[in-house]
Amino acid sequence: MAGNKKNRRSRTQRQAKHMEPQSVCEDIVELYLLAVFGFFPLMIGLGSYGYENLVEMKTYLWFGINVLWFSCLGGYLLWCKRKKLSVSVHFCWRHGVALAFLMANVISACFSGSVRDSFFMLRSSNTNSVLFIASYVTAFIGVSLFGRPKAMHIRALGVSTLLSGILSAVQLAGFNPLLMYPDGLNYYNKYKEYTSAFLGTLGNVDVLAAFLCFSIPILTVFALRSGCRRDRLLLIPALLSLAVLVLSDVDAGKVGMLGCLIIAPPVVIRSPKWAKRSGAVCALALLLGLAAVYFWPGKSGFLYEASSILHGHLDPSFGHDRIGIWQQAWSRIARKPVLGNGPGSGAWLIDLYTVNDEMKRVVSVRNAHNTYFGYLMDTGILGFSCYLALIGAGCASWIKNRKDDIIAAIGAGTACYLIQDFFNINIVTTAPFLWIGLGLLAGRQKEEGRTWYARPQSARRSEECRT
């Protein structure tokens, strides 16, 4: 009887703790993370074939999830203030930098050549308007304040990655499940019978590569470091996704994974001795790799182009015409280097026409195809410096808290995503993962100072004395 009473009492205490205002706020963000990691990647378009309105549908889903969770969190915080219930909020300089980045976008939009587009543009190839930036910054701040990364978030990411990988593998086999291509066509009709190259549930193969660069390192690192044997199963979606990434032949994804293999081991390996040794091996591998690329004898392909760049030869056609795109973007950056040309300015400033060899026709490009160039062109030095500060803070938090298995995994995925961002587009189907990753890293960083909402001063002092 005494044991039953003790169990009931402990269960009641756990329930009471679970209903504390702080725990409720964390639970709201926890559900938000599960929705983004577990459900958001799997949403597809609902047009005449699966990809027709994919970006549009994911846009609606992204804003729907954000409006729902932010309304719940904001409403609950107001209710706590009215009832004088305490909620601890850790404000730090990162939140100020994130808000400064948003304000830089707003100021740049006001002085842009197209104010309406800069604020509200929903173009599928360029989702960088102030509306999207505001959603990313809101996600970053909310997650960093109340987000507590847990194993179930990574497992949810593993499930969505596995399902997306299975679908991609079936598509690479030549099938058309869920009628995701026009009738009678498959993945290998890309650029011939329909525009672009769609694969998986994210859209363009380049966008899929960005998502895989985020998920593969997270799943791999956590599977190897987790104390739970069942988490070893996360290696299945990681390996399947790696095979999809290799078979899809996306250079940005390959560079991202190679870069992650060089910078991640010294951080994610637990043993300090082996971490130092892996750092030395990675540094040596980097030097040997650069030497091999520099003296590459080939006359075509990615390695030839990289070798030519190291020799100082820049051809606009390199990197599937990315060099030409970047040159045009740089000329736009030079026009307004401080405030930028306005969020999403690539839609009306970049107008490069390139010949697609497979389609044998001219294709219009209206995006910088480099997230860093894109932000520099859009917001100028003012906004770009804030973005770099957030990235630097996230990487510093990753290194400082590398003993935490979950943070080590999330940091590896975020770093890999940042590397491939040098060659990819910033789009709503994948950008949320980066901002949420940075938010989780920022939230893990220990900060001095605490703000209590609706907390009586005497109770606050008493609480501080007890702790």
C-alpha positions, 0 to 999 in steps of 0.5 A, spaced: 500 500 500 505 504 501 508 503 495 502 504 491 501 511 494 508 513 493 507 511 485 501 515 485 504 521 489 510 521 484 505 520 478 501 526 481 508 530 481 510 529 474 503 531 472 503 537 476 510 539 473 508 537 466 502 542 467 507 548 469 507 554 464 514 553 462 513 546 460 507 548 457 511 553 452 516 547 451 511 542 449 508 547 444 514 548 441 516 541 441 509 539 437 512 545 432 518 541 431 515 534 430 511 537 425 516 541 421 521 535 422 516 529 421 511 532 416 513 538 413 518 534 408 513 529 406 508 534 403 507 534 396 503 538 391 496 537 389 495 539 382 494 535 375 501 531 377 504 531 384 510 537 383 505 542 379 504 546 385 509 543 390 512 550 392 506 553 393 503 547 397 509 547 402 509 555 402 501 554 405 503 549 410 509 552 412 505 559 414 500 555 417 504 551 421 507 557 424 501 561 425 498 555 429 504 554 433 505 562 434 498 563 436 498 558 441 504 560 444 503 567 444 496 566 447 498 562 452 504 567 454 498 573 455 494 568 459 500 567 463 501 574 464 494 575 466 494 570 471 501 572 474 504 565 472 511 565 471 515 563 465 522 564 464 525 567 458 532 567 456 534 573 452 540 574 449 544 578 443 542 573 438 535 575 438 537 582 437 541 580 431 536 576 428 531 582 429 536 586 426 537 582 420 529 582 419 529 590 420 535 590 415 530 586 410 524 591 411 529 597 410 532 594 404 525 593 401 522 600 403 528 603 398 528 597 393 525 598 386 519 594 387 516 595 394 510 590 394 514 584 391 520 585 396 515 585 402 510 580 399 513 576 393 511 568 393 514 566 387 516 559 387 523 560 384 525 566 389 521 565 396 526 571 399 521 576 401 520 580 407 514 575 409 518 569 408 524 572 412 519 574 418 517 567 418 524 564 419 526 569 424 520 568 428 521 560 428 529 562 430 527 566 436 521 561 438 525 555 438 531 558 441 527 561 447 523 554 448 525 549 444 529 543 447 531 538 442 530 531 444 531 524 441 524 524 438 525 530 434 531 526 430 527 520 430 521 524 426 526 527 421 529 519 420 522 517 419 520 523 414 527 522 411 526 514 410 519 515 406 522 521 402 528 516 400 524 510 399 520 514 394 526 517 391 529 510 390 523 508 386 523 514 382 530 513 380 528 506 378 524 509 373 517 508 376 512 514 377 508 513 384 503 517 386 503 520 379 508 525 381 510 526 374 505 527 368 502 521 365 507 516 362 513 519 364 518 518 369 524 521 372 529 520 366 524 525 362 527 531 366 528 537 362 525 533 356 518 532 357 517 537 363 521 542 366 526 542 371 529 535 375 524 533 380 525 527 385 523 525 392 518 530 396 522 536 396 522 538 389 528 540 384 533 535 385 538 541 388 533 542 393 532 535 395 540 535 396 540 541 400 535 537 405 539 531 405 545 535 407 541 537 413 538 530 415 544 525 413 549 528 418 544 529 423 541 521 423 548 519 422 552 522 428 546 521 433 545 514 431 553 513 432 553 517 439 546 515 442 546 510 448 540 507 445 541 501 441 534 502 437 537 509 434 542 505 430 536 504 425 537 511 423 543 509 419 538 506 414 535 512 412 542 516 412 545 510 408 539 510 403 539 518 402 546 518 401 545 513 395 540 517 393 544 523 393 550 520 389 545 517 384 542 524 383 549 527 381 548 534 384 554 537 385 552 542 391 550 536 395 557 532 394 561 538 396 556 539 402 557 532 404 565 532 403 566 539 406 562 536 412 566 529 412 572 534 413 570 539 418 565 535 423 569 529 425 574 533 430 567 536 433 563 530 433 568 525 436 567 524 443 574 522 445 579 528 445 585 524 443 581 521 437 578 528 436 585 531 435 587 525 431 581 526 426 582 533 426 589 532 423 587 527 418 582 531 416 587 537 415 591 533 411 586 530 407 584 537 405 591 539 403 591 533 399 585 534 396 586 541 394 593 538 391 589 533 387 584 538 384 589 543 382 593 538 378 587 534 375 588 532 368 581 531 366 578 536 361 571 536 363 566 535 369 566 538 376 573 536 378 576 540 371 572 546 373 574 546 380 581 545 377 581 551 372 578 556 378 584 554 382 588 556 376 585 563 376 580 561 370 573 563 371 568 561 365 561 563 366 559 556 364 562 553 370 558 549 375 552 549 370 553 556 369 553 558 376 559 562 375 555 567 370 550 567 375 554 569 380 558 574 376 551 578 374 549 577 382 556 581 384 554 586 379 548 588 382 551 587 389 556 593 387 550 597 385 547 598 392 552 595 397 550 597 404 542 597 404 541 592 398 536 591 392 531 589 396 529 582 399 527 577 393 531 582 388 533 576 384 526 575 381 527 582 377 535 583 377 538 577 375 536 575 368 541 570 365 539 566 359 542 559 359 542 554 354 540 547 357 544 541 353 538 536 355 532 540 353 536 544 347 532 550 349 534 557 353 532 557 360 531 563 364 535 564 371 532 569 376 536 567 382 543 568 385 544 560 386 548 562 392 544 563 398 550 568 401 550 572 394 543 572 395 542 575 402 548 580 400 544 582 394 538 583 397 540 586 404 547 589 403 552 589 408 547 591 413 543 585 413 548 580 411 553 581 417 547 580 421 546 573 417 553 571 418 553 573 425 547 568 427 551 563 423 558 564 427 554 564 433 551 557 431 557 554 429 560 556 436 555 553 440 556 547 436 563 546 438 562 549 445 556 544 446 559 538 442 559 533 448 551 533 448 549 528 443 543 531 440 547 538 439 553 535 436 548 531 431 544 538 429 550 542 428 553 537 423 547 537 419 547 545 420 554 545 418 553 541 412 547 545 409 551 551 410 556 548 405 552 546 400 548 553 400 554 556 397 551 553 390 544 552 392 538 557 392 534 559 398 527 556 398 521 555 403 522 548 402 528 547 405 530 554 409 526 552 415 531 547 417 537 551 417 533 557 421 530 551 426 537 548 426 540 555 428 535 556 433 536 550 437 544 551 437 542 558 440 537 555 445 543 550 447 548 556 449 548 558 456 546 565 457 546 570 463 540 573 465 533 571 465 526 575 464 520 573 468 513 575 465 508 576 470 512 574 476 512 577 483 519 580 485 519 577 492 517 570 489 522 571 484 528 573 489 525 567 493 526 562 487 533 565 485 535 563 493 533 556 492 536 555 486 
